[in-house]
Amino acid sequence: MPLSASGAPSALGAIISVGGVEFVRVDHPGRVAAYTQPGAKLMLMHDFPGHGGYFMVPDGNLLCGLIQWVVQSDGVVAPHYWMERSEHRGLGLGGLEGGVLVAPQ
């Protein structure tokens, strides 16, 4: 098994679908910290063609979003967060600017 799935890191704002559930790639350091702390339970899902690394499901619950582990060019493994799309819409945020969640003005 290769160390990581081939493909470039996913762009902020990208959307993927898993079993009919859509996810948006966002910058959310709080969720990354919570879901990757020691003792956190992550279930390995699979890779997505065109998206580097492997995807894991926090607590085995898709509603928690996805963590994508990406091997960067310097060899460091970095977690990226994907928010479940209906949660993203329901937050009432102004949307995405370069993939970063922004509050409405």
Residue, then its C-alpha position, 0 to 999 in steps of 0.5 A: m500500500p502506498l504511503s498516500a493516494s496520488g493526487a494534489p491536495s484538495a483546494l479550499g471550496a472543493i466539494i465531494s460526495v460520499g454516499g449521497v452526502e456532500f462535503v465542502r473543503v474549508d479552513h476550520p482549525g478548531r475542528v481539525a484540532a478536536y478531531t486529531q487530538p490524541g485519543a480521537k477516534l477516526m475511521l479510515m474511509h478511502d481515497f478519492p481520485g484526484h484528491g491526495g491523501y486518505f480520508m477519515v471519518p471522525d467518530g465514524n459519523l459522516l455528520c462530523g465531516l471528514i479529515q483528509w490526510v495529505v502528504q505535503s511536498d516536504g514529507v509532512v502529513a497535514p490534516h485538512y477538514w471537510m464540512e458536511r455541506s448542509e451544516h455549512r449552509g445552515l451556519g448562515l455564514g456568508g459563504l466561502e472566500g478562497g475556502v475560508l468560512v466568512a460571516p455575513q456583513 
